[in-house]
Structures are given as C-alpha cells and as structure tokens.
Amino acid sequence: MLSSKMPYPRRVVNIPTGFKDLLEGVSKAVVKYQPESIPAFAAVFFNALLIFRDGRLCMPINELMKEFRVTKGSHCKLLNFSHHLFVV
C-alpha cells in the first residue's frame, strides 16, 4: 500500500524577484498571439524585452513588465505573420 506521505523532506524554493512577473507577461502574450511555436515566440518576446529594458535598468521588473505591455507597440512589436515571428 502506498503512503500518502512524501518520502522526501520538503524543500523551500526561493523564487527570484520578478520571476512571476516575467512568466505572467510571456504567458499573457502567448495566450493573446497563439503562436505555433511557443519556444520561438518566447525567444522573440524576451529579446524584445531586453531591447526595451535598455535605459531602464534600475526599474523594478514588475513596473518594467507593465510599461512593456503598454508601450511595446511603439518600441518593439511582436507580430505573428504566416507562422513567423518578427520583432519590428
């Protein structure tokens, strides 16, 4: 009979500051754009975010993600044309 208790001790995992905001941002973009290739889309998304981050290095990641979401159309646009992803 299997025991419902875990045989291994629980470990506390420290989530880096801003990690949740990053995952939330890319997840919302994936849902919105429905890319055929999520890994390729994530690569383009994070590359656009890195470009956007220039000049904003001291901004907390949660604020950076909010600003990126609002203004990405004027700086870096994620487009999905014919199953290809482009950064403009």
ChimeraX attribute file (.defattr): number of C-alpha atoms within 10 A of each C-alpha:
attribute: neighborCount
match mode: 1-to-1
recipient: residues
	/A:1	3
	/A:2	4
	/A:3	6
	/A:4	6
	/A:5	7
	/A:6	7
	/A:7	7
	/A:8	6
	/A:9	7
	/A:10	7
	/A:11	6
	/A:12	6
	/A:13	6
	/A:14	6
	/A:15	8
	/A:16	7
	/A:17	11
	/A:18	15
	/A:19	12
	/A:20	12
	/A:21	16
	/A:22	16
	/A:23	12
	/A:24	13
	/A:25	18
	/A:26	20
	/A:27	13
	/A:28	12
	/A:29	17
	/A:30	17
	/A:31	9
	/A:32	9
	/A:33	12
	/A:34	13
	/A:35	19
	/A:36	14
	/A:37	12
	/A:38	13
	/A:39	10
	/A:40	12
	/A:41	23
	/A:42	17
	/A:43	13
	/A:44	18
	/A:45	21
	/A:46	14
	/A:47	14
	/A:48	20
	/A:49	20
	/A:50	12
	/A:51	11
	/A:52	19
	/A:53	17
	/A:54	9
	/A:55	8
	/A:56	11
	/A:57	11
	/A:58	9
	/A:59	11
	/A:60	11
	/A:61	18
	/A:62	16
	/A:63	12
	/A:64	20
	/A:65	22
	/A:66	13
	/A:67	13
	/A:68	19
	/A:69	15
	/A:70	10
	/A:71	13
	/A:72	16
	/A:73	12
	/A:74	9
	/A:75	13
	/A:76	18
	/A:77	15
	/A:78	17
	/A:79	17
	/A:80	15
	/A:81	9
	/A:82	7
	/A:83	11
	/A:84	12
	/A:85	18
	/A:86	15
	/A:87	13
	/A:88	11
